[in-house]
Amino acid sequence: MKKAALTQTALQEKFHDKILWDMPGLFQMGYLHQIMPYEKYKTILPEKVLRPTIYQLNATQAIIIDGLIAINYIKGEKQSFVFYFNQIIKYHKTNVLKVPILFDKKEIKFNHYADSYETKIFKLDKEIKYQVTFADMGILHLLGPATIEVVHAKNMHVTLMEAMFK
């Protein structure tokens, strides 16, 4: 059964020349189980190897990820946004200005959504590949320099770092 924060034993998966570990006993605030009921979030938790979903975005375009996250591309050259989420996740490409309108109609537009949202701005200054991690839901890869605005479910754990894999 899929359920966040219930890893019972150390799990490992070979990835290229490295081994990734999932260790038991780590509970972190801001994961999906705090945002929505179990019957909803269990369907979007990753359950197998994540394959990339790629969108080309220009500045002023956005991607909404199943009503829970919006990535607003504020500044930068046209580029690929590479998402690693469960294959069941639905993406909606739109104009940045339409994101608030779509989130206002979230109950009829999306399968999953949050009660409220918050916003973070990420300025990616270096010419490297960055990784934005969204709780236990998935990740985004993109190249800097760029500026993105991330609108996400309130209290969702969102982090930015240099990409772990190329």
Contact map, one row per residue, 1 for C-alpha under 8 A:
1110000000000000000000000000000000000000000000000000000000000000000000000000000000000000000000000000000000000000000000000000000000000000000000000000000000000000000000
1111000000000000000000000000000000000000010010100000000000000000000000000000000000000000000000000000000000000000000000000000000000000000000000000000000000000000000000
1111110000000000000000000000000000000100010010000000000000000000000000000000000000000000000000000000000000000000000000000000000000000000000000000000000000000000000000
0111111000000000000000000000001110000000000010000000000000000000000000000000000000000000000000000000000000000000000000000000000000000001000000000000000000000000000000
0011111000000000000000011111000000000000000000000000000000000000000000000000000000000000000000000000000000000000000000000000000000000000000000000000000000000000000000
0011111100000000000000011000000000000000000000000000000000000000000000000000000000000000000000000000000000000000000000000000000000000000000000000000000000000000000000
0001111111000000000001111000000000000000000000000000000000000000000000000000000000000000000000000000000000000000000000000000000000000000000000000000000000000000000000
0000011111000000000000011000000000000000000000000000000000000000000000000000000000000000000000000000000000000000000000000000000000000000000000000000000000000000000000
0000001111100000000000110000000000000000000000000000000000000000000000000000000000000000000000000000000000000000000000000000000000000000000000000000000000000000000000
0000001111110000000011110000000000000000000000000000000000000000000000000000000000000000000000000000000000000000000000000000000000000000000000000000000000000000000000
0000000011111000000011100000000000000000000000000000000000000000000000000000000000000000000000000000000000000000000000000000000000000000000000000000000000000000000000
0000000001111100001111000000000000000000000000000000000000000000000000000000000000000000000000000000000000000000000000000000000000000000000000000000000000000000000000
0000000000111110001110000000000000000000000000000000000000000000000000000000000000000000000000000000000000000000000000000000000000000000000000000000000000000000000000
0000000000011111111100000000000000000000000000000000000000000000000000000000000000000000000000000000000000000000000000000000000000000000000000000000000000000000000000
0000000000001111111100000000000000000000000000000000000000000000000000000000000000000000000000000000000000000000000000000000000000000000000000000000000000000000000000
0000000000000111111000000000000000000000000000000000000000000000000000000000000000000000000000000000000000000000000000000000000000000000000000000000000000000000000000
0000000000000111111000000000000000000000000000000000000000000000000000000000000000000000000000000000000000000000000000000000000000000000000000000000000000000000000000
0000000000000111111100000000000000000000000000000000000000000000000000000000000000000000000000000000000000000000000000000000000000000000000000000000000000000000000000
0000000000011111111110000000000000000000000000000000000000000000000000000000000000000000000000000000000000000000000000000000000000000000000000000000000000000000000000
0000000000011110011111000000000000000000000000000000000000000000000000000000000000000000000000000000000000000000000000000000000000000000000000000000000000000000000000
0000000001111000001111100000000000000000000000000000000000000000000000000000000000000000000000000000000000000000000000000000000000000000000000000000000000000000000000
0000001001110000000111110000000000000000000000000000000000000000000000000000000000000000000000000000000000000000000000000000000000000000000000000000000000000000000000
0000001011100000000011111100000000000000000000000000000000000000000000000000000000000000000000000000000000000000000000000000000000000000000000000000000000000000000000
0000111111000000000001111100000000000000000000000000000000000000000000000000000000000000000000000000000000000000000000000000000000000000000000000000000000000000000000
0000111100000000000000111110000000000000000000000000000000000000000000000000000000000000000000000000000000000000000000000000000000000000000000000000000000000000000000
0000100000000000000000111111000000000000000000000000000000000000000000000000000000000000000000000000000000000000000000000000000000000000000000000000000000000000000000
0000100000000000000000001111100000000000000000000000000000000000000000000000000000000000000000000000000000000000000000000000000000000000000000000000000000000000000000
0000100000000000000000000111111000000000000000000000000000000000000000000000000000000000000000000000000000000000000000000000000000000000000000000000000000000000000000
0000000000000000000000000011111001000000000000000000000000000000000000000000000000000000000000000000000000000000000000000000000000000000000000000000000000011000000000
0000000000000000000000000001111101100000000000000000000000000000000000000000000000000000000000000000000000000000000000000000000000000010000000000000000000111000000000
0001000000000000000000000001111111100000000000000000000000000000000000000000000000000000000000000000000000000000000000000000000000000011000000000000000000011000000000
0001000000000000000000000000011111110000100000000000000000000000000000000000000000000000000000000000000000000000000000000000000000000011100000000000000000010000000000
0001000000000000000000000000001111111100100000000000000000000000000000000000000000000000000000000000000000000000000000000000000000000000000000000000000000000000000000
0000000000000000000000000000111111111000000000000000000000000000000000000000000000000000000000000000000000000000000000000000000000000000000000000000000000000000000000
0000000000000000000000000000011111111000000000000000000000000000000000000000000000000000000000000000000000000000010000000000000000000000000000000000000011110000000000
0000000000000000000000000000000111111101100000000000000000000000000000000000000000000000000000000000000000000000010000000000000000000000000000000000000000000000000000
0000000000000000000000000000000011111111100000000000000000000000000000000000000000000000000000000000000000000000000000000000000000000000000000000000000000000000000000
0010000000000000000000000000000010011111110000000000000000000000000000000000000000000000000000000000000000000000000000000000000000000000000000000000000000000000000000
0000000000000000000000000000000000001111111000000000000000000000000000000000000000000000000000000000000000000000000000000000000000000000000000000000000000000000000000
0000000000000000000000000000000000011111111100000000000000000000000000000000000000000000000000000000000000000001000000000000000000000000000000000000000000000000000000
0000000000000000000000000000000110011111111110000000000000000000000000000000000000000000000000000000000000000000000000000000000000000000000000000000000000000000000000
0110000000000000000000000000000000000111111110000000000000000000000000000000000000000000000000000000000000000000000000000000000000000000000000000000000000000000000000
0000000000000000000000000000000000000011111110000000000000000000000000000000000000000001000000000000000000000000000000000000000000000000000000000000000000000000000000
0000000000000000000000000000000000000001111111000000000000000000000000000000000000000101100000000000000000000000000000000000000000000000100000000000000000000000000000
0111000000000000000000000000000000000000111111100000000000000000000000000000000000000100000000000000000000000000000000000000000000000001100000000000000000000000000000
0000000000000000000000000000000000000000000111111100000000000000000000000000000000001100000000000000000000000000000000000000000000000000110000000000000000000000000000
0100000000000000000000000000000000000000000011111000000000000000000000000000000000000100000000000000000000000000000000000000000000000000000000000000000000000000000000
0000000000000000000000000000000000000000000001111100000000000000000000000000000000000100000000000000000000000000000000000000000000000000000000000000000000000000000000
0000000000000000000000000000000000000000000001111110000000000000000000000000000000000000000000000000000000000000000000000000000000000000000000000000000000000000000000
0000000000000000000000000000000000000000000001011111000000000000000000000000000000011110000000000000000000000000000000000000000000000000000000000000000000000000000000
0000000000000000000000000000000000000000000000001111100000000000000000000000000000011010000000000000000000000000000000000000000000000000000000000000000000000000000000
0000000000000000000000000000000000000000000000000111110000000000000000000000000001111000000000000000000000000000000000000000000000000000000000000000000000000000000000
0000000000000000000000000000000000000000000000000011111000000000000000000000000001110000000000000000000000000000000000000000000000000000000000000000000000000000000000
0000000000000000000000000000000000000000000000000001111100000000000000000000000111100000000000000000000000000000000000000000000000000000000000000000000000000000000000
0000000000000000000000000000000000000000000000000000111110000000000000000000000111000000000000000000000000000000000000000000000000000000000000000000000000000000000000
0000000000000000000000000000000000000000000000000000011111000000000000000000011110000000000000000000000000000000000000000000000000000000000000000000000000000000000000
0000000000000000000000000000000000000000000000000000001111101100000000001000011110000000000000000000000000000000000000000000000000000000000000000000000000000000000000
0000000000000000000000000000000000000000000000000000000111111000000000001001111000000000000000000000000000000000000000000000000000000000000000000000000000000000000000
0000000000000000000000000000000000000000000000000000000011111000000000001111110000000000000000000000000000000000000000000000000000000000000000000000000000000000000000
0000000000000000000000000000000000000000000000000000000001111100000000011110000000000000000000111000000000000000000000000000000000000000000000000000000000000000000000
0000000000000000000000000000000000000000000000000000000011111110000000011100000000000000000011110000000000000000000000000000000000000000000000000000000000000000000000
0000000000000000000000000000000000000000000000000000000010011111000001111000000000000000000011110010000000000000000000000000000000000000000000000000000000000000000000
0000000000000000000000000000000000000000000000000000000000001111100001110000000000000000001111000000000000000000000000000000000000000000000000000000000000000000000000
0000000000000000000000000000000000000000000000000000000000000111111111100000000000000000001111000010000000000000000000000000000000000000000000000000000000000000000000
0000000000000000000000000000000000000000000000000000000000000011111111000000000000000000111100000000000000000000000000000000000000000000000000000000000000000000000000
0000000000000000000000000000000000000000000000000000000000000001111110000000000000000000111100000000000000000111100000000000000000000000000000000000000000000000000000
0000000000000000000000000000000000000000000000000000000000000001111111000000000000000000000000000000001001001111110000000000000000000000000000000000000000000000000000
0000000000000000000000000000000000000000000000000000000000000001111111000000000000000000000000000000000000000001110000000000000000000000000000000000000110000000000000
0000000000000000000000000000000000000000000000000000000000000001111111100000000000000000000000000000000000000000000000000000000000000000000000000000011110000000000000
0000000000000000000000000000000000000000000000000000000000000111101111110000000000000000000000000010000000000000000000000000000000000000000000000000111100000000000000
0000000000000000000000000000000000000000000000000000000000000111000011111000000000000000000000000000000000000000000000000000000000000000000000000001111000000000000000
0000000000000000000000000000000000000000000000000000000000011110000001111100000000000000000000010000000000000000000000000000000000000000000000000001111000000000000000
0000000000000000000000000000000000000000000000000000000011111100000000111111000000000000000000010000000000000000000000000000000000000000000000000111100000000000000000
0000000000000000000000000000000000000000000000000000000000111000000000011111000000000000000000000000000000000000000000000000000000000000000000000111100000000000000000
0000000000000000000000000000000000000000000000000000000000110000000000001111100000000000000000000000000000000000000000000000000000000000000000000111000000000000000000
0000000000000000000000000000000000000000000000000000000001100000000000001111110000000000000000000000000000000000000000000000000000000000000000001110000000000000000000
0000000000000000000000000000000000000000000000000000000001100000000000000011111000000000000000000000000000000000000000000000000000000000000000000100000000000000000000
0000000000000000000000000000000000000000000000000000000111100000000000000001111100000000000000000000000000000000000000000000000000000000000000000000000000000000000000
0000000000000000000000000000000000000000000000000000000111000000000000000000111110000000000000000000000000000000000000000000000000000000000001100000000000000000000000
0000000000000000000000000000000000000000000000000000011110000000000000000000011111000000000000000000000000000000000000000000000000000000000001000000000000000000000000
0000000000000000000000000000000000000000000000000000011110000000000000000000001111100000000000000000000000000000000000000000000000000000000111000000000000000000000000
0000000000000000000000000000000000000000000000000001111000000000000000000000000111110000000000000000000000000000000000000000000000000000000111000000000000000000000000
0000000000000000000000000000000000000000000000000001110000000000000000000000000011111000000000000000000000000000000000000000000000000000011110000000000000000000000000
0000000000000000000000000000000000000000000000000111100000000000000000000000000001111100000000000000000000000000000000000000000000000000011100000000000000000000000000
0000000000000000000000000000000000000000000001000111000000000000000000000000000000111110100000000000000000000000000000000000000000000000111000000000000000000000000000
0000000000000000000000000000000000000000000111110100000000000000000000000000000000011111100000000000000000000000000000000000000000000000110000000000000000000000000000
0000000000000000000000000000000000000000000000000110000000000000000000000000000000001111100000000000000000000000000000000000000000000000000000000000000000000000000000
0000000000000000000000000000000000000000001100000000000000000000000000000000000000000111110000000000000000000000000000000000000000000000000000000000000000000000000000
0000000000000000000000000000000000000000000100000000000000000000110000000000000000001111111000000000000000000000000000000000000000000000000000000000000000000000000000
0000000000000000000000000000000000000000000000000000000000000000110000000000000000000001111100000000000000000000000000000000000000000000000000000000000000000000000000
0000000000000000000000000000000000000000000000000000000000000011110000000000000000000000111110000000000000000000000000000000000000000000000000000000000000000000000000
0000000000000000000000000000000000000000000000000000000000000011110000000000000000000000011111000000000000000000000000000000000000000000000000000000000000000000000000
0000000000000000000000000000000000000000000000000000000000001111000000000000000000000000001111100000000000000000000000000000000000000000000000000000000000000000000000
0000000000000000000000000000000000000000000000000000000000001111000000000000000000000000000111110110000000000000000000000000000000000000000000000000000000000000000000
0000000000000000000000000000000000000000000000000000000000011100000000000000000000000000000011111110000000000000000000000000000000000000000000000000000000000000000000
0000000000000000000000000000000000000000000000000000000000011100000000011000000000000000000001111110000000000000000000000000000000000000000000000000000000000000000000
0000000000000000000000000000000000000000000000000000000000010000000000000000000000000000000000111111100000000000000000000000000000000000000000000000000000000000000000
0000000000000000000000000000000000000000000000000000000000000000000000000000000000000000000001111111110000000000000000000000000000000000000000000000000000000000000000
0000000000000000000000000000000000000000000000000000000000000101000001000000000000000000000001111111111000000000000000000000000000000000000000000000000000000000000000
0000000000000000000000000000000000000000000000000000000000000000000000000000000000000000000000001111111100000000000000000000000000000000000000000000000000000000000000
0000000000000000000000000000000000000000000000000000000000000000000000000000000000000000000000001111111110000000000000000000000000000000000000000000000000000000000000
0000000000000000000000000000000000000000000000000000000000000000000000000000000000000000000000000111111111001000000000000000000000000000000000000000000000000000000000
0000000000000000000000000000000000000000000000000000000000000000001000000000000000000000000000000011111111000000000000000000000000000000000000000000000000000000000000
0000000000000000000000000000000000000000000000000000000000000000000000000000000000000000000000000001111111000000000000000000000000000000000000000000000000000000000000
0000000000000000000000000000000000000000000000000000000000000000000000000000000000000000000000000000111111111000000000000000000000000000000000000000000000000000000000
0000000000000000000000000000000000000000000000000000000000000000001000000000000000000000000000000000011111111100100000000000000000000000000000000000000000000000000000
0000000000000000000000000000000000000000000000000000000000000000000000000000000000000000000000000000000011111110100000000000000000000000000000000000000000000000000000
0000000000000000000000000000000000000000000000000000000000000000000000000000000000000000000000000000000011111100000000000000000000000000000000000000000000000000000000
0000000000000000000000000000000000000000000000000000000000000000001000000000000000000000000000000000010011111110000000000000000000000000000000000000000000000000000000
0000000000000000000000000000000000000000000000000000000000000000011000000000000000000000000000000000000001111111100000000000000000000000000000000000000000000000000000
0000000000000000000000000000000000000000000000000000000000000000011000000000000000000000000000000000000000101111100000000000000000000000000000000000000000000000000000
0000000000000000000000000000000000000001000000000000000000000000011100000000000000000000000000000000000000000111110000000000000000000000000000000000000000000000000000
0000000000000000000000000000000000000000000000000000000000000000011100000000000000000000000000000000000001100111111000000000000000000000000000000000000010000000000000
0000000000000000000000000000000000110000000000000000000000000000001100000000000000000000000000000000000000000001111110000000000000000000000000000000000011000000000000
0000000000000000000000000000000000000000000000000000000000000000000000000000000000000000000000000000000000000000111110000000000000000000000000000000000011000000000000
0000000000000000000000000000000000000000000000000000000000000000000000000000000000000000000000000000000000000000011111000000000000000000000000000000000011000000000000
0000000000000000000000000000000000000000000000000000000000000000000000000000000000000000000000000000000000000000011111100000000000000000000000000000001111000000000000
0000000000000000000000000000000000000000000000000000000000000000000000000000000000000000000000000000000000000000000111110000000000000000000000000000001111100000000000
0000000000000000000000000000000000000000000000000000000000000000000000000000000000000000000000000000000000000000000011111000000000000000000000000000111100000000000000
0000000000000000000000000000000000000000000000000000000000000000000000000000000000000000000000000000000000000000000001111100000000000000000000000000111000000000000000
0000000000000000000000000000000000000000000000000000000000000000000000000000000000000000000000000000000000000000000000111110000000000000000000000011110000000000000000
0000000000000000000000000000000000000000000000000000000000000000000000000000000000000000000000000000000000000000000000011111000000000000000000000011110000000001000000
0000000000000000000000000000000000000000000000000000000000000000000000000000000000000000000000000000000000000000000000001111100000000000000000001111000000000000000000
0000000000000000000000000000000000000000000000000000000000000000000000000000000000000000000000000000000000000000000000000111110001000000000000111110000000000000000000
0000000000000000000000000000000000000000000000000000000000000000000000000000000000000000000000000000000000000000000000000011111000000000000000011100000000000000000000
0000000000000000000000000000000000000000000000000000000000000000000000000000000000000000000000000000000000000000000000000001111100000000000000011000000000000000000000
0000000000000000000000000000000000000000000000000000000000000000000000000000000000000000000000000000000000000000000000000000111110000000000000111000000000000000000000
0000000000000000000000000000000000000000000000000000000000000000000000000000000000000000000000000000000000000000000000000000011111000000000000111000000000000000010000
0000000000000000000000000000000000000000000000000000000000000000000000000000000000000000000000000000000000000000000000000000001111100000000011110000000000000000011001
0000000000000000000000000000000000000000000000000000000000000000000000000000000000000000000000000000000000000000000000000001000111110000000011110000000000000001111000
0000000000000000000000000000000000000000000000000000000000000000000000000000000000000000000000000000000000000000000000000000000011111000001111000000000000000001111100
0000000000000000000000000000000000000000000000000000000000000000000000000000000000000000000000000000000000000000000000000000000001111100001110000000000000000111100000
0000000000000000000000000000000000000000000000000000000000000000000000000000000000000000000000000000000000000000000000000000000000111110011100000000000000001111000000
0000000000000000000000000000000000000000000000000000000000000000000000000000000000000000000000000000000000000000000000000000000000011111111000000000000000011110000000
0000000000000000000000000000011100000000000000000000000000000000000000000000000000000000000000000000000000000000000000000000000000001111110000000000000000011100000000
0001000000000000000000000000001100000000000010000000000000000000000000000000000000000000000000000000000000000000000000000000000000000111110000000000000000000000000000
0000000000000000000000000000000100000000000111000000000000000000000000000000000000001100000000000000000000000000000000000000000000000111111000000000000000000000000000
0000000000000000000000000000000000000000000001000000000000000000000000000000000000111100000000000000000000000000000000000000000000001111111100000000000000000000000000
0000000000000000000000000000000000000000000000000000000000000000000000000000000000111000000000000000000000000000000000000000000000111100111110000000000000000000000000
0000000000000000000000000000000000000000000000000000000000000000000000000000000011110000000000000000000000000000000000000000000000111000011111000000000000000000000000
0000000000000000000000000000000000000000000000000000000000000000000000000000000011100000000000000000000000000000000000000000000011110000001111100000000000000000001000
0000000000000000000000000000000000000000000000000000000000000000000000000000001111000000000000000000000000000000000000000000000011100000000111110000000000000000000000
0000000000000000000000000000000000000000000000000000000000000000000000000000001000000000000000000000000000000000000000000001001111000000000011111100000000000000000000
0000000000000000000000000000000000000000000000000000000000000000000000000000000000000000000000000000000000000000000000000001111111000000000001111100000000000000000000
0000000000000000000000000000000000000000000000000000000000000000000000000001000000000000000000000000000000000000000000000011111100000000000000111110000000000000000000
0000000000000000000000000000000000000000000000000000000000000000000000001111100000000000000000000000000000000000000000000011100000000000000000111111000000000000000000
0000000000000000000000000000000000000000000000000000000000000000000000001111000000000000000000000000000000000000000000001111000000000000000000001111100000000000000000
0000000000000000000000000000000000000000000000000000000000000000000000111110000000000000000000000000000000000000000000001110000000000000000000000111110000000000000000
0000000000000000000000000000000000000000000000000000000000000000000001111100000000000000000000000000000000000000000000111100000000000000000000000011111000000000000000
0000000000000000000000000000000000000000000000000000000000000000000011110000000000000000000000000000000000000000000000111100000000000000000000000001111100000000000000
0000000000000000000000000000000000000000000000000000000000000000000011110000000000000000000000000000000000000000000011110000000000000000000000000000111110000000000000
0000000000000000000000000000000000000000000000000000000000000000000111000000000000000000000000000000000000000000000011100000000000000000000000000000011111010000000000
0000000000000000000000000000000000100000000000000000000000000000000110000000000000000000000000000000000000000000111111000000000000000000000000000000001111110000000000
0000000000000000000000000000000000100000000000000000000000000000000000000000000000000000000000000000000000000000011111000000000000000000000000000000000111110000000000
0000000000000000000000000000010000100000000000000000000000000000000000000000000000000000000000000000000000000000000001000000000000000000000000000000000011111000000000
0000000000000000000000000000111100100000000000000000000000000000000000000000000000000000000000000000000000000000000000000000000000000110000000000000000111111100000000
0000000000000000000000000000111000000000000000000000000000000000000000000000000000000000000000000000000000000000000000000000000000001110000000000000000000111110000000
0000000000000000000000000000000000000000000000000000000000000000000000000000000000000000000000000000000000000000000000000000000000011110000000000000000000011111000000
0000000000000000000000000000000000000000000000000000000000000000000000000000000000000000000000000000000000000000000000000000000000011100000000000000000000001111100000
0000000000000000000000000000000000000000000000000000000000000000000000000000000000000000000000000000000000000000000000000100000001111000000000000000000000000111110000
0000000000000000000000000000000000000000000000000000000000000000000000000000000000000000000000000000000000000000000000000000000001110000000000000000000000000011111000
0000000000000000000000000000000000000000000000000000000000000000000000000000000000000000000000000000000000000000000000000000000111100000000000000000000000000001111100
0000000000000000000000000000000000000000000000000000000000000000000000000000000000000000000000000000000000000000000000000000000011100000000010000000000000000000111111
0000000000000000000000000000000000000000000000000000000000000000000000000000000000000000000000000000000000000000000000000000000000100000000000000000000000000000011111
0000000000000000000000000000000000000000000000000000000000000000000000000000000000000000000000000000000000000000000000000000000000000000000000000000000000000000001111
0000000000000000000000000000000000000000000000000000000000000000000000000000000000000000000000000000000000000000000000000000000010000000000000000000000000000000001111
